[in-house]
Amino acid sequence: MEATMNGRKGISVNWEGSAICRPMIVVKPERISELIDIINNEKKYPTPVRAVGFQHSMTRCAVADGGTIVDMRNFDRILEFGQRHVRVQAGIRIHDLVKALDNRGLQLCACPEFGDISAGSVACTSNRYISSQGILGQLSSTVVGMKLVTPLGTKLNLTAKQPDMLNIMRSSFGLLGILYEVTFAVRDKIGFVVERRQMDIDDLSLAMAGLKSDGTGVRLTLYPFSGKAQLETRRSVKLGTETRQWIPTLRAWGWNCWVPFVAQLLKRLIPSSRLRGKQLDILLFQAQKTFARLFPDRTTEMSAVCLPSSRLPKWGRCTYTTWAFPADDFSILAEKYVAFCRQYEREHRFRCDLPTKAVLVPKDPASLLSYAADGDVYTLDVFCSGGKGWEDFLIDLNQFCSANGGVPLLNQTKLLSQRQAVMGLGRKLVTFKRLRRTVDRQNRLSNTFYQPLVG
Ligand SMILES: Cc1cc2nc3c(=O)[nH]c(=O)nc-3n(C[C@H](O)[C@H](O)[C@H](O)COP(=O)(O)OP(=O)(O)OC[C@H]3O[C@@H](n4cnc5c(N)ncnc54)[C@H](O)[C@@H]3O)c2cc1C
């Protein structure tokens, strides 16, 4: 087992650079026996113990100040391909898994668009992806088995025969154990077709009212300051020969890498946030519209939109926070959100300089703390290049979201307060808290991020 740094020198930083942490030790185990030793030997591996994958979370959920970071990336093998499942080690990169399945004519039952993330992290945290017929909005909900080392240092093997335990573990956030193996449900490859419509935000309610509830996926792009929106619908289809993969790949690269990069570049060139925000809004909306017109998608393979990694310099990256809202009233919520952004801008001279996205996630009670447990939701994904004013904005945004019935994603909602977490997740959070305290009396796996939220 490799120990890579000690607390005096070492710091560990997440993708966007916001979660700086000073662990006492970072270890990279290769065997399960080493994982057990890490949990049992508190002297050598101080509390808190946090398993991490690629540290691509935007929040501080993977920090372990003064404690132990367990880098799981040596657990990177695919152990078994089945007709309807794949069993992998928890540190494998999802992009590598997607490609390996693709070569066998198979795919995951969710469609991640950023693949530089580990199987272990997505199996036990809240995530959100665009769904379509036969494709879920959360990867964690497609987990049908997992193996872990509990906070007591014992091994636990969960299969589909223990649905209640799996339900709890799918949203356990690394607090009830370190996952070393995950089994995902898989399916034969299908493709999707996309339709895009650009419109004024004022026309969004009407357009959304006309959406079919037949499993069609929906993604919205909102430009609060230019009053524009794009409505994108996605239908699953059988894969034919007429596929063209480079356009969706290019589009995914554009949104995940180049758009944030351009936002950061503009920030340096045009320091005035008012001017810059408006210009970028208009520029991006026009670019999105032109791209959609010039390059209409044909049938797309899901693997084409799973990006391997973002090699952009740290200064060119963006950040985001996420909440979820009942789908029925989402067009009203979107109106209120636009008004909130404009008012905030007037009062504080701060605006998010990237468009906001929203993704429809169908009802999904597969995990205890699922944000979509009670019905279909839209996630509200607020993107920004960050910097001065962003954290203050988040505080007001959280109040707005919480007051409007928002449900947080515990690992993806930034600067969340305990009250807001309880308001959003209700009794289920209390149940989880009790369970966590029973399973981990010594608080071996809890860190400063989760402690205030889940006790
Ligand atoms: C460019 C970009 C695009 C993104 N797009 C999306 C998106 O479309 N949808 C979405 O939902 N998210 C998205 N994300 C967020 C990211 O996908 C998730 O946060 C993901 O879980 C990060 O994976 P990771 O391996 O880096 O996990 P980490 O950040 O390393 O860890 C995440 C959490 O999981 C825990 N954990 C990790 N491994 C284990 C394990 N083996 N056992 C127990 N607990 C563990 C950690 O302690 C931590 O709490 C994006 C991030 C970036 C940078």
The ligand as an SDF file (V2000), in Angstrom:
LIG
                    3D

 53 58  0  0  0  0  0  0  0  0999 V2000
  -16.8190   18.5200  -15.3050 C   0  0  0  0  0  0  0  0  0  0  0  0
  -17.7550   17.8190  -14.3480 C   0  0  0  0  0  0  0  0  0  0  0  0
  -19.0040   17.4450  -14.7810 C   0  0  0  0  0  0  0  0  0  0  0  0
  -19.8930   16.8050  -13.9090 C   0  0  0  0  0  0  0  0  0  0  0  0
  -21.1250   16.4470  -14.3660 N   0  0  0  0  0  0  0  0  0  0  0  0
  -21.9820   15.8110  -13.5250 C   0  0  0  0  0  0  0  0  0  0  0  0
  -23.2780   15.4060  -13.9710 C   0  0  0  0  0  0  0  0  0  0  0  0
  -23.6500   15.6190  -15.1200 O   0  0  0  0  0  0  0  0  0  0  0  0
  -24.0920   14.7990  -13.0720 N   0  0  0  0  0  0  0  0  0  0  0  0
  -23.7140   14.5520  -11.7820 C   0  0  0  0  0  0  0  0  0  0  0  0
  -24.4950   13.9920  -11.0160 O   0  0  0  0  0  0  0  0  0  0  0  0
  -22.4980   14.9180  -11.3340 N   0  0  0  0  0  0  0  0  0  0  0  0
  -21.6310   15.5390  -12.1800 C   0  0  0  0  0  0  0  0  0  0  0  0
  -20.3960   15.9200  -11.7220 N   0  0  0  0  0  0  0  0  0  0  0  0
  -20.0330   15.6200  -10.3160 C   0  0  0  0  0  0  0  0  0  0  0  0
  -19.3390   14.2790  -10.2110 C   0  0  0  0  0  0  0  0  0  0  0  0
  -19.6730   13.4680  -11.2710 O   0  0  0  0  0  0  0  0  0  0  0  0
  -19.7660   13.5450   -8.9490 C   0  0  0  0  0  0  0  0  0  0  0  0
  -19.5670   14.3580   -7.8460 O   0  0  0  0  0  0  0  0  0  0  0  0
  -18.9960   12.2280   -8.7700 C   0  0  0  0  0  0  0  0  0  0  0  0
  -19.5260   11.4990   -7.6970 O   0  0  0  0  0  0  0  0  0  0  0  0
  -17.5160   12.4510   -8.5340 C   0  0  0  0  0  0  0  0  0  0  0  0
  -16.8600   11.2110   -8.6420 O   0  0  0  0  0  0  0  0  0  0  0  0
  -15.4580   11.0110   -7.9730 P   0  0  0  0  0  0  0  0  0  0  0  0
  -14.9640    9.6380   -8.2530 O   0  0  0  0  0  0  0  0  0  0  0  0
  -14.5480   12.1190   -8.3700 O   0  0  0  0  0  0  0  0  0  0  0  0
  -15.8530   11.1100   -6.4260 O   0  0  0  0  0  0  0  0  0  0  0  0
  -15.1590   11.9210   -5.1870 P   0  0  0  0  0  0  0  0  0  0  0  0
  -15.3440   13.3590   -5.4600 O   0  0  0  0  0  0  0  0  0  0  0  0
  -13.7420   11.4380   -5.0570 O   0  0  0  0  0  0  0  0  0  0  0  0
  -16.0490   11.4060   -4.0240 O   0  0  0  0  0  0  0  0  0  0  0  0
  -17.4190   11.7270   -3.9690 C   0  0  0  0  0  0  0  0  0  0  0  0
  -18.0320   11.1890   -2.6800 C   0  0  0  0  0  0  0  0  0  0  0  0
  -18.0750    9.7570   -2.7270 O   0  0  0  0  0  0  0  0  0  0  0  0
  -17.3690    9.1970   -1.6200 C   0  0  0  0  0  0  0  0  0  0  0  0
  -16.6720    8.0160   -2.1190 N   0  0  0  0  0  0  0  0  0  0  0  0
  -15.8390    7.9290   -3.1670 C   0  0  0  0  0  0  0  0  0  0  0  0
  -15.4350    6.6570   -3.3410 N   0  0  0  0  0  0  0  0  0  0  0  0
  -16.0340    5.9060   -2.3890 C   0  0  0  0  0  0  0  0  0  0  0  0
  -16.0090    4.5140   -2.0400 C   0  0  0  0  0  0  0  0  0  0  0  0
  -15.2800    3.6460   -2.7130 N   0  0  0  0  0  0  0  0  0  0  0  0
  -16.7440    4.1100   -0.9770 N   0  0  0  0  0  0  0  0  0  0  0  0
  -17.4900    4.9930   -0.2790 C   0  0  0  0  0  0  0  0  0  0  0  0
  -17.5480    6.3160   -0.5620 N   0  0  0  0  0  0  0  0  0  0  0  0
  -16.8370    6.7640   -1.6000 C   0  0  0  0  0  0  0  0  0  0  0  0
  -16.4110   10.3090   -1.1990 C   0  0  0  0  0  0  0  0  0  0  0  0
  -16.0050   10.1800    0.1290 O   0  0  0  0  0  0  0  0  0  0  0  0
  -17.2510   11.5530   -1.4410 C   0  0  0  0  0  0  0  0  0  0  0  0
  -18.1270   11.7740   -0.3700 O   0  0  0  0  0  0  0  0  0  0  0  0
  -19.4880   16.5400  -12.5690 C   0  0  0  0  0  0  0  0  0  0  0  0
  -18.2160   16.9240  -12.1340 C   0  0  0  0  0  0  0  0  0  0  0  0
  -17.3490   17.5550  -13.0160 C   0  0  0  0  0  0  0  0  0  0  0  0
  -15.9820   17.9340  -12.5200 C   0  0  0  0  0  0  0  0  0  0  0  0
  1  2  1  0
  2  3  1  0
  2 52  2  0
  3  4  2  0
  4  5  1  0
  4 50  1  0
  5  6  2  0
  6  7  1  0
  6 13  1  0
  7  8  2  0
  7  9  1  0
  9 10  1  0
 10 11  2  0
 10 12  1  0
 12 13  2  0
 13 14  1  0
 14 15  1  0
 14 50  1  0
 15 16  1  0
 16 17  1  0
 16 18  1  0
 18 19  1  0
 18 20  1  0
 20 21  1  0
 20 22  1  0
 22 23  1  0
 23 24  1  0
 24 25  2  0
 24 26  1  0
 24 27  1  0
 27 28  1  0
 28 29  2  0
 28 30  1  0
 28 31  1  0
 31 32  1  0
 32 33  1  0
 33 34  1  0
 33 48  1  0
 34 35  1  0
 35 36  1  0
 35 46  1  0
 36 37  1  0
 36 45  1  0
 37 38  2  0
 38 39  1  0
 39 40  1  0
 39 45  2  0
 40 41  1  0
 40 42  2  0
 42 43  1  0
 43 44  2  0
 44 45  1  0
 46 47  1  0
 46 48  1  0
 48 49  1  0
 50 51  2  0
 51 52  1  0
 52 53  1  0
M  END
$$$$
